[in-house]
C-alpha cells in the first residue's frame, strides 16, 4: 500500500522532501499498528561504520600484499643482477 502511494506521488511528479517521506511512512506504519524504529539513524550509522571498516581492512590488506609482492620482485631483480655480475667476473677470471 505504501509503495502504491509512493508510486502515485512519483507519477504525479510531486516534489516531496525526505523529511516528508519519513513523516508519511511513520504515519502509514502507525495507521497499520506497526512499531516505529526510534533508533534507526544510530543503527544505520553503526552499520555504515562497520561496513566501511571492513572495506578498509580489505583494501589495506590488498595494498600491503601488493607492496610486499613489489618488494619481492625488486629483491629478485637485485639477486639476478648480482648473479649476472658474479658470472661475468668468474668468466673473466677463467680467461
N, C-alpha and C positions, 0 to 999 in steps of 0.2 A: 504494500500500500504506500509506504513512504517513497519507495523508488518510483512508483507511478506518479506521485505528487511531484517529485523532483523532475521527472521527465516532462510533465506538463509545464512546469515552470521554464524548463530549458526550451521547449518548443515555442512557448510564448515569448521567448527571449527576454525574460525578466531578469534584471540585474539584482543579485542578492549577495550580500556580504557573507563571509564565512561566519561572522558572529550571528547573523540572522539565521543561517542554515543550522547552526548549533542550537539556537533557541527553538527553531521549528522541530528539530529532531528531538530535543528534550521534551517538548510539548507532545509530540507523537508518542514517545515512549511512555510518558506519564498517562496519557489517554488510554494506552494499551496495558496499563498497570505493570509496566516493566521498571526495574530498578535502574536508576541513573548512575553512571560512573562519576564519582566526585573527584577521583584522583587520577583521571585519565592522562592529564598532562605530565604528571610525575612518572607514571608508568611508561608513557611514550618516551620521555627523556631518558629514563633508565635503560629502556630497550635500545634506544638510539646510541647511547653511550657504550653499551655492551657490544653492539654491532660494530661501531667504529673502532673500539679497542681490538676486537677480533680481527677486523680487516687490516688494521695497522700491524698487528702481530704477524699476519700472513705476509704482508708487504715487506716488513722488516726482515723476516726470515729469508724470503726470496732475495732481498738485497744483499744480505750477509753471505748467502750461498754464492751469489754471482760474484761478489767481491773476493771470496775465498777461491773460487774457480779461476778468476783472472789472476790472482796471486800465484796459484799453482802453475798456470800457463807461463807466467813470467819466470818462475823458478825453473821450469823445464827448458825454456829458451836459453836461460843463462847456463844451465848444465850442459846443454847441447853445444853452446858456444865454447865452453871450457873444454869439452871433449874434442871439438874440432881443432882447437889450438894445441892441445896435447898431442893429438895425432899428427898435426903438421910439424910440431917441434920434434917428435920422435922420428918422422920420416926424414927430416933434415939431418938429424944426428946419425941416421943409418947410412947416409950418402957418403 
